[in-house]
Structure formats: C-alpha cells, structure tokens
Amino acid sequence: MEFKKKLAIPKNEVPENSSMARNMKEIKELGQQMDEMLTNKELKKQGLVADPQQ
C-alpha cells in the first residue's frame, strides 16, 4: 500500500490572522492544510512529538 507523503507545517509559519475562518474559501484552505498534517503515528515514526491535546 502506497501513501501520499505528508509535510509537517513549519513551526515558524504565522497565519494571516488568529481568528476563526471568515468565509468558505478559508474553510476549504484550512481543510487542505489539515489533510497534509502528519498523524501522531507518522510523527512518532520520524522521531517527532505531537502537540499535547488542547
């Protein structure tokens, strides 16, 4: 089984704002970013630690 390589979001990436999505375009963009995020299992395989639950 082949998996699409996902990229971790850089820690220094700063969102344009710190509020909730203002429109459907932003919601779709956030959904695409979430699709690309690594799962906890994938992070552990790379020796990284996931953020704690908020």
PyRosetta script that sets phi, psi and omega in degrees:
from pyrosetta import init, pose_from_sequence

init()
pose = pose_from_sequence("MEFKKKLAIPKNEVPENSSMARNMKEIKELGQQMDEMLTNKELKKQGLVADPQQ")
pose.set_psi(1, 131.2)
pose.set_omega(1, -177.5)
pose.set_phi(2, -106.6)
pose.set_psi(2, 134.9)
pose.set_omega(2, -179.5)
pose.set_phi(3, -112.1)
pose.set_psi(3, 145.9)
pose.set_omega(3, 174.2)
pose.set_phi(4, -70.8)
pose.set_psi(4, 132.8)
pose.set_omega(4, -179.9)
pose.set_phi(5, -71.6)
pose.set_psi(5, 126.8)
pose.set_omega(5, 178.8)
pose.set_phi(6, -100.8)
pose.set_psi(6, 151.2)
pose.set_omega(6, -179.3)
pose.set_phi(7, -110.7)
pose.set_psi(7, 137.8)
pose.set_omega(7, 174.8)
pose.set_phi(8, -73.7)
pose.set_psi(8, 140.4)
pose.set_omega(8, 178.0)
pose.set_phi(9, -74.1)
pose.set_psi(9, 128.3)
pose.set_omega(9, -178.6)
pose.set_phi(10, -56.9)
pose.set_psi(10, 140.4)
pose.set_omega(10, -178.9)
pose.set_phi(11, -64.3)
pose.set_psi(11, -27.9)
pose.set_omega(11, -176.9)
pose.set_phi(12, -88.8)
pose.set_psi(12, 4.4)
pose.set_omega(12, 178.8)
pose.set_phi(13, -71.3)
pose.set_psi(13, 128.0)
pose.set_omega(13, -177.9)
pose.set_phi(14, -112.1)
pose.set_psi(14, 124.1)
pose.set_omega(14, 177.8)
pose.set_phi(15, -65.9)
pose.set_psi(15, 157.3)
pose.set_omega(15, -179.9)
pose.set_phi(16, -62.6)
pose.set_psi(16, -32.2)
pose.set_omega(16, 177.0)
pose.set_phi(17, -147.0)
pose.set_psi(17, 169.5)
pose.set_omega(17, -179.4)
pose.set_phi(18, -113.0)
pose.set_psi(18, 25.1)
pose.set_omega(18, 179.4)
pose.set_phi(19, -105.5)
pose.set_psi(19, 180.0)
pose.set_omega(19, 179.0)
pose.set_phi(20, -70.8)
pose.set_psi(20, 162.1)
pose.set_omega(20, 177.9)
pose.set_phi(21, -58.3)
pose.set_psi(21, 136.7)
pose.set_omega(21, -175.6)
pose.set_phi(22, -92.9)
pose.set_psi(22, -20.2)
pose.set_omega(22, -177.7)
pose.set_phi(23, -154.6)
pose.set_psi(23, 176.1)
pose.set_omega(23, -176.0)
pose.set_phi(24, -63.7)
pose.set_psi(24, -34.2)
pose.set_omega(24, 179.0)
pose.set_phi(25, -60.1)
pose.set_psi(25, -46.1)
pose.set_omega(25, 179.3)
pose.set_phi(26, -65.3)
pose.set_psi(26, -37.0)
pose.set_omega(26, 178.3)
pose.set_phi(27, -62.4)
pose.set_psi(27, -43.9)
pose.set_omega(27, 179.6)
pose.set_phi(28, -65.0)
pose.set_psi(28, -40.5)
pose.set_omega(28, 178.3)
pose.set_phi(29, -62.9)
pose.set_psi(29, -42.1)
pose.set_omega(29, 178.4)
pose.set_phi(30, -64.5)
pose.set_psi(30, -38.6)
pose.set_omega(30, 177.4)
pose.set_phi(31, -61.7)
pose.set_psi(31, -40.9)
pose.set_omega(31, 178.0)
pose.set_phi(32, -65.7)
pose.set_psi(32, -38.9)
pose.set_omega(32, 177.4)
pose.set_phi(33, -63.4)
pose.set_psi(33, -41.3)
pose.set_omega(33, -179.5)
pose.set_phi(34, -66.2)
pose.set_psi(34, -36.0)
pose.set_omega(34, 177.6)
pose.set_phi(35, -61.9)
pose.set_psi(35, -31.5)
pose.set_omega(35, -177.9)
pose.set_phi(36, -86.0)
pose.set_psi(36, -10.9)
pose.set_omega(36, -178.3)
pose.set_phi(37, -70.0)
pose.set_psi(37, 145.2)
pose.set_omega(37, 178.0)
pose.set_phi(38, -76.0)
pose.set_psi(38, 145.4)
pose.set_omega(38, 175.2)
pose.set_phi(39, -79.2)
pose.set_psi(39, 166.5)
pose.set_omega(39, 177.9)
pose.set_phi(40, -57.5)
pose.set_psi(40, -40.3)
pose.set_omega(40, -179.5)
pose.set_phi(41, -62.8)
pose.set_psi(41, -43.6)
pose.set_omega(41, 179.6)
pose.set_phi(42, -66.0)
pose.set_psi(42, -38.2)
pose.set_omega(42, 178.2)
pose.set_phi(43, -63.7)
pose.set_psi(43, -44.9)
pose.set_omega(43, -179.2)
pose.set_phi(44, -62.0)
pose.set_psi(44, -38.1)
pose.set_omega(44, 178.1)
pose.set_phi(45, -60.9)
pose.set_psi(45, -32.1)
pose.set_omega(45, -179.0)
pose.set_phi(46, -90.1)
pose.set_psi(46, 2.7)
pose.set_omega(46, 179.2)
pose.set_phi(47, 79.2)
pose.set_psi(47, 18.1)
pose.set_omega(47, 179.7)
pose.set_phi(48, -101.5)
pose.set_psi(48, 163.6)
pose.set_omega(48, -179.7)
pose.set_phi(49, -116.2)
pose.set_psi(49, 132.5)
pose.set_omega(49, 179.5)
pose.set_phi(50, -74.3)
pose.set_psi(50, 156.6)
pose.set_omega(50, 174.0)
pose.set_phi(51, -63.9)
pose.set_psi(51, 145.4)
pose.set_omega(51, 176.1)
pose.set_phi(52, -68.8)
pose.set_psi(52, 158.6)
pose.set_omega(52, 177.7)
pose.set_phi(53, -62.1)
pose.set_psi(53, 139.9)
pose.set_omega(53, -178.7)
pose.set_phi(54, -82.8)
pose.dump_pdb("model.pdb")
